[in-house]
């Protein structure tokens, strides 16, 4: 069987269990046949177990069985939390499978451009796997280019761009964009040691986006979302600390425990008059000053 078809079956099983939560094998098999996943053939127990093992090896997702009800379910749904590579892989493969069957609609499906810098991903990932240093050719906007040797820690995709978090020779953590600013990438023969217990998720946990600055203190930010904006925030939370405080007919208040970097404030500004920062006072004032600068442009 072609690999693409096998992937399609893995994705179908996962998305079916995510939708229905708990299902007996005979019910899964009925849907399998009705959706023509494999030409109308039934899903045998042996095939299901084989796919279940492959899903575990590929995505780290455990499909378990309740011995009392004989229902199958995803035992570790936290693996598919936002920001994990498993969630990204599943989402990418799901969309790819759908689009591959929709070529006839290519003039009616519009996609964003693929993020720049993808030609460097393989070299960077290989260096991360083996803890090898990288020699980066880099040129910031309106500055002279340079070559720097760094220790690659983390790759992060943010707003259609790839970024590399790396430690430089001065033991400083820096962010490098993989777009037009990165001109070359070469794996060095020198190796490095990752700090014990380092967590990429923890490193970015106090921030929105990729800009990190420990000089910006943690803040309890409360915003008021007007009109339709609350529904956007409920369906697409800005940060893992987001929580809803109160809601009325006209607005909803949300709170964040975060370092309010320019990435975060800029994201709030994207919602225009749909969002108002209530507290703290210094963040509210900073937003006011940013808006005043925008007004001067007009």
Buried (B, 14 or more C-beta within 10 A) or exposed (E): EEEEEBBBBBBBBBEBBBEBEBBBBEBBBBBBBEEEBBEEEEBEEEBBEEBBEBBEEBBBBBBEBEEEEEBBBBEEEEBBEEEBEBBEBBEEBBEBBEEEEEEEEEEEEEEEEEBBBEEBBEBBEEBBEEEBBBBBBBEEEEEEEEEBBBBBBBBBEBEEBBBBBBBBEEEEBBBBBBEEBBEEBBBBEEEBEEEEEEEEEEBBBBBBBBBBEEEBEEBEBBBBBBBEBBEBBBEEBBBBBBEBEEEEEEBBBBBBBBBBBBBBBEBBBEBEEBBBBBEBEEBBEBBEEBEEEEEEEE
